[in-house]
């Protein structure tokens, strides 16, 4: 999810499409939160690790 968010950020920035930029920011933030939760050992969505 983090990588997809970064890709959408780049595509939205290059093409100038604001909705891609917004969705990319949201996905990048959610992906970063899930990554941090998974790395500290907190179960995310029933899984012990989230990559």
C-alpha positions as CSV (number, residue, x, y, z in Angstrom):
1,X,0.0,0.0,0.0
2,X,2.9,2.3,0.8
3,X,4.5,1.7,-2.6
4,X,1.2,2.2,-4.4
5,X,0.7,5.5,-2.6
6,X,4.2,6.7,-3.6
7,X,3.5,5.7,-7.3
8,X,0.2,7.6,-7.3
9,X,1.9,10.6,-5.8
10,X,4.5,10.6,-8.5
11,X,2.0,10.1,-11.3
12,X,-0.3,12.7,-9.9
13,X,2.5,15.2,-9.6
14,X,3.8,14.6,-13.1
15,X,0.4,14.7,-14.8
16,X,-1.1,17.4,-12.7
17,X,-4.1,15.3,-11.7
18,X,-5.1,16.4,-8.2
19,X,-7.2,13.4,-7.3
20,X,-4.3,11.0,-7.9
21,X,-2.2,13.2,-5.7
22,X,-4.8,13.1,-2.9
23,X,-5.3,9.3,-3.1
24,X,-1.5,8.8,-3.2
25,X,-1.1,10.8,0.0
26,X,-3.9,8.9,1.8
27,X,-2.5,5.5,0.7
28,X,1.1,6.4,1.6
29,X,0.0,7.5,5.1
30,X,-2.1,4.4,5.7
31,X,0.7,2.2,4.4
32,X,3.2,3.9,6.7
33,X,1.0,3.5,9.7
34,X,0.4,-0.2,8.9
35,X,4.1,-0.7,8.4
36,X,5.0,0.9,11.7
37,X,2.4,-1.1,13.6
38,X,3.6,-4.3,12.0
39,X,7.2,-3.6,12.7
40,X,6.7,-3.0,16.4
41,X,5.0,-6.4,16.8
42,X,1.3,-5.3,16.9
43,X,-0.9,-7.6,15.0
44,X,-2.5,-5.9,11.9
45,X,-5.6,-7.4,10.4
46,X,-5.1,-10.7,12.2
47,X,-1.5,-11.0,11.0
48,X,1.5,-10.8,13.1
49,X,3.6,-9.1,10.4
50,X,2.7,-6.6,7.7
51,X,5.0,-5.9,4.9
